[in-house]
């Protein structure tokens, strides 16, 4: 079986990246893996003896045309092919065109909860077009692969052939470290973009500081909102109580020092950072997105608050700050949950291969 993958992930071109490592894992379960990356410059290269990467530079339209032409050349070699696209939008559209032309099965991936919330569609004018395009492609996919039951429920009337395969996350040992002070450290991890709703988290934190003077907020991630968020911190006179530590390849030190992990997103597909925080022994406070109710259940394995509710977020943080027994119980319960439901790498890859075999 040979796989043609259509992707937007330019980090695959870095042979030392985690994305490249994931592609090598996929390459281990098929005869050949051909990856077309839309909108990224570079030269065709091999990640491994059976993994071939094709960048397509240029503007959006040029990249789409190049991707279709490259895909046509690859699929002109008769064999048992499966096409998989990263999303039901640009990559899904090219995948559908190629699947129609060569009569090949198409797997469409959906990693975000884009049809189950009111925010994504209205973020950008382009998203409104994508919303309709995505539905068109999802209806015509041979199989749809999603990362959470929340996403599956949101599109099950569009296509019944849906499989849920959560994002694989490496298991970690507990790494809690002894702090030198009595600071109450809140950790949040995510790109500095509107969907992560750091603005509301910072505003809630400003009110928390009035009751917990020793509270600290650490935000890991990069994004175009960084300067405006830093300005907000200054305007709220939070000083060094809020630290922006940028993108980190290894967060173990911060997971080890933190007291709680807060995930404030407006919507989410899954929430890998939440899983990593659980593995590191942190109690979770999160909005009702992604893996909430599937892994993090309110009052059982974490505290789940309504989306975009600053008061509820503030009260949840204060509650765990004041009740360490509850915080520890929630953290322990969450660890037990993920130990029981998360797939090993072998199980994860077998699930992917099983889907591809069905499509073939």
C-alpha positions in Angstrom: 0.0 0.0 0.0 1.2 3.5 -1.0 0.1 6.7 0.6 -0.2 10.2 -0.8 -0.4 12.7 2.0 -1.4 16.4 1.5 -0.1 18.6 4.3 0.4 22.2 5.4 3.0 21.3 8.0 6.3 22.9 6.8 8.2 21.5 9.8 8.2 18.2 8.1 11.0 19.6 6.0 13.2 19.7 9.1 14.5 16.1 9.4 15.0 16.6 13.1 11.5 17.9 13.9 8.9 15.9 15.8 6.7 16.2 12.6 9.4 14.5 10.6 9.6 11.8 13.2 5.9 11.2 13.0 6.2 10.8 9.2 8.8 8.2 9.7 6.4 6.3 12.0 3.7 6.5 9.2 6.3 5.3 6.7 6.8 2.2 8.9 3.2 1.0 8.2 3.1 1.5 4.4 5.2 0.6 1.4 5.8 4.2 0.3 4.7 7.6 1.8 4.7 10.6 -0.5 4.1 13.9 1.3 3.1 17.1 -0.6 3.5 20.2 1.5 1.4 23.2 0.3 2.9 26.6 0.3 6.4 25.8 1.5 9.6 26.4 -0.4 12.4 23.9 -0.7 13.7 21.0 -2.6 12.2 17.5 -2.9 13.9 15.3 -0.3 13.7 11.9 1.2 13.0 11.5 5.0 13.7 7.8 4.7 14.2 5.2 1.9 10.4 5.0 1.4 9.4 8.6 2.4 9.4 11.4 -0.2 8.7 15.0 0.6 7.6 17.6 -2.1 7.4 21.3 -1.1 5.2 23.6 -3.2 6.3 27.2 -3.0 4.3 30.2 -4.2 1.1 31.9 -3.3 -2.0 30.0 -2.3 -3.3 29.4 -5.8 0.1 28.5 -7.2 0.7 26.1 -4.4 -2.6 24.4 -5.0 -1.9 24.0 -8.8 1.6 22.6 -8.0 0.2 20.2 -5.5 -2.3 18.9 -8.0 0.3 18.5 -10.7 2.8 16.7 -8.4 0.0 14.5 -7.1 -1.0 13.5 -10.6 2.6 12.5 -11.5 2.9 10.4 -8.4 -0.5 8.7 -8.9 0.2 8.0 -12.5 2.2 5.0 -11.3 -0.4 2.3 -11.0 -0.5 0.7 -7.6 -2.7 0.4 -4.5 -2.9 4.0 -3.4 -4.7 5.9 -0.6 -4.9 9.7 -0.4 -5.0 11.4 3.0 -5.4 15.1 3.5 -4.6 17.1 6.7 -7.9 19.0 6.5 -11.2 19.2 4.5 -10.2 22.6 3.0 -7.3 23.3 0.7 -5.6 20.0 1.1 -8.9 18.2 1.1 -9.9 19.9 -2.1 -6.8 18.8 -3.9 -7.1 15.3 -2.4 -10.7 15.1 -3.7 -9.8 16.2 -7.2 -7.0 13.6 -7.3 -9.3 10.9 -5.8 -11.9 11.6 -8.5 -9.4 11.5 -11.3 -7.7 8.3 -10.3 -10.6 6.5 -8.6 -8.7 6.3 -5.3 -10.1 6.3 -1.8 -9.7 9.5 0.2 -9.2 9.9 4.0 -9.9 13.4 5.2 -8.5 14.4 8.7 -10.2 16.9 10.9 -8.1 18.0 13.9 -10.1 21.0 15.1 -13.6 21.3 16.4 -14.5 23.7 13.6 -18.2 22.6 13.1 -19.1 22.4 16.8 -18.6 26.0 17.9 -19.7 29.5 17.0 -16.2 31.1 16.9 -14.2 29.6 14.1 -16.5 30.4 11.2 -16.7 34.1 12.2 -13.0 34.6 12.9 -12.2 35.4 9.3 -14.1 35.9 6.0 -12.1 33.1 4.5 -13.3 30.7 7.2 -16.9 31.2 6.0 -15.9 29.9 2.6 -13.9 27.1 4.1 -16.9 26.1 6.3 -18.9 25.3 3.2 -16.0 23.8 1.3 -15.2 21.6 4.2 -18.7 20.2 4.3 -18.6 19.5 0.6 -15.3 17.6 1.0 -16.3 15.8 4.2 -19.5 14.4 2.5 -17.4 13.0 -0.3 -14.6 11.5 1.7 -14.3 7.7 1.8 -13.3 8.0 5.5 -13.0 10.8 8.0 -10.5 10.6 10.8 -11.0 12.9 13.8 -9.1 13.3 17.1 -12.0 13.5 19.6 -15.5 12.3 20.1 -16.6 16.0 20.3 -15.5 16.5 16.7 -17.1 13.2 15.6 -20.5 14.2 17.1 -20.3 17.6 15.3 -20.0 16.1 11.8 -21.7 12.7 12.1 -24.6 13.9 10.0 -22.3 15.0 7.2 -20.5 11.6 6.9 -21.1 8.4 8.8 -17.7 6.8 8.1 -15.8 8.5 10.9 -13.1 7.0 13.1 -11.8 8.7 16.3 -8.0 8.4 16.8 -6.7 10.7 19.5 -3.4 12.4 18.9 -0.6 10.2 20.1 1.3 11.6 23.2 4.4 10.1 24.7 3.9 8.9 28.2 6.0 10.7 30.8 7.0 10.0 34.4 6.1 12.5 37.1 8.6 15.3 37.3 7.4 17.5 40.1 10.2 19.6 41.5 10.7 21.2 44.9 10.2 25.0 44.6 12.4 27.5 46.5 9.5 29.8 47.3 5.8 29.8 48.0 4.7 31.1 44.7 1.4 29.7 43.3 2.3 29.0 39.7 -0.3 28.8 36.9 1.0 27.4 33.6 -0.7 27.8 30.2 0.7 26.4 26.9 -0.5 27.4 23.5 0.1 29.7 20.5 -0.6 33.3 21.2 -3.6 33.6 18.9 -7.2 34.6 19.5 -8.6 31.0 19.8 -6.4 30.3 22.9 -8.1 33.2 24.7 -5.0 34.3 26.7 -6.5 37.8 27.0 -9.3 36.5 29.2 -6.9 34.4 31.2 -4.7 37.4 31.9 -7.7 39.5 32.9 -8.9 36.7 35.2 -5.4 36.5 36.6 -5.4 40.2 37.4 -8.4 39.6 39.7 -6.9 36.5 41.2 -3.8 38.5 42.2 -5.9 40.6 44.5 -6.7 37.5 46.6 -3.4 35.6 45.9 -0.5 38.0 45.9 1.9 35.1 45.5 0.3 34.0 42.2 2.4 33.8 39.0 1.2 33.1 35.5 3.6 31.5 33.0 2.5 31.4 29.3 4.5 29.2 26.9 4.0 29.8 23.2 4.6 32.3 20.3 2.1 34.1 18.1 1.1 37.4 16.5 -0.8 38.5 19.6 2.3 38.5 21.8 2.9 42.3 21.8 -0.8 43.1 22.5 -0.8 40.6 25.4 2.3 42.0 26.8 0.7 45.5 26.6 -2.3 44.2 28.4 -0.1 42.9 31.2 1.5 46.3 31.5 -1.8 48.1 31.5 -3.1 45.8 34.3 0.1 46.5 36.2 0.9 42.9 36.6 4.6 43.4 36.2 6.8 40.3 36.5 3.8 38.2 37.8 3.2 37.2 34.2 6.0 35.6 32.2 6.0 35.0 28.4 8.6 32.2 27.9 8.0 31.8 24.2 8.0 28.5 22.3 9.8 25.7 24.2 11.0 22.4 22.8 11.0 20.9 26.3 8.6 22.1 29.0 9.5 19.6 31.7 11.0 22.3 33.9 7.8 24.4 33.8 5.5 21.5 34.2 7.6 20.5 37.2 7.4 23.9 38.9 3.7 24.7 38.2 0.9 24.1 40.6 -2.0 24.0 38.1 -2.4 23.9 34.4 -5.0 26.2 32.7 -6.4 25.8 29.2 -8.6 28.7 28.2 -9.4 28.0 24.5 -12.5 29.1 22.7 -12.4 25.8 20.8 -10.0 22.9 20.5 -9.7 19.6 18.6 -8.0 17.6 21.3 -5.5 19.3 23.6 -2.1 17.6 23.6 -0.7 20.1 26.1 -3.4 19.1 28.6 -2.4 15.4 28.3 1.3 16.3 28.9 0.3 18.4 31.9 -1.6 15.4 33.3 1.3 13.1 32.9 3.4 15.6 34.8 1.0 15.5 37.8 -0.7 18.8 37.3 -4.4 19.4 38.1 -6.3 20.7 35.1 -8.7 23.6 34.7 -10.0 23.9 31.2 -12.8 25.3 29.2 -15.4 22.9 27.7 -13.5 22.2 24.5 -11.5 19.3 23.0 -11.0 16.4 25.3 -13.1 18.0 28.1 -15.8 15.4 29.2 -13.9 12.7 27.3 -10.7 12.8 29.4 -11.1 15.7 31.8 -14.5 15.4 33.5 -15.7 18.2 35.7 -15.2 17.5 39.4 -13.8 14.0 38.6 -10.5 14.5 36.8 -10.3 18.3 36.6 -12.5 21.4 36.6 -14.3 22.2 33.3 -15.7 25.7 33.0 -17.9 27.3 30.3 -16.1 28.7 27.2 -15.4 32.5 27.4 -16.5 32.8 31.1 -14.0 34.9 32.9 -15.7 34.7 36.3 -16.0 30.9 36.2 -12.3 30.6 35.2 -11.2 32.9 38.0 -13.3 31.0 40.6 -12.0 27.6 39.5 -8.4 28.8 39.8 -9.0 30.3 43.3 -10.7 27.1 44.3 -7.8 24.8 43.5 -5.3 27.3 45.0 -7.2 27.1 48.3 -8.0 23.4 48.3 -4.8 21.4 47.6 -6.5 18.2 48.6 -9.0 18.6 45.8 -6.2 19.6 43.4 -4.2 16.5 44.2 -7.3 14.2 43.9 -8.2 15.6 40.5 -4.6 15.3 39.2 -4.4 11.6 40.4 -7.8 10.8 38.8 -6.8 12.4 35.5 -3.6 10.4 35.4 -5.6 7.1 35.9 -8.0 8.1 33.1 -5.3 8.7 30.5 -3.4 5.6 31.5 -6.5 3.6 30.7 -7.6 5.3 27.5 -4.5 6.6 25.7 -3.1 4.5 22.9 0.5 3.3 22.8 2.4 4.2 19.7 2.0 0.7 18.3 -1.8 0.8 18.9 -2.0 4.3 17.4 -0.2 3.3 14.2 -2.2 0.1 13.9 -5.4 2.2 14.1 -4.1 4.4 11.2 -3.1 1.4 9.2 -6.5 -0.2 9.8 -8.2 2.9 8.3 -6.0 3.0 5.3 -6.6 -0.7 4.7 -10.4 -0.1 4.7 -10.1 2.7 2.2 -7.8 0.7 -0.1 
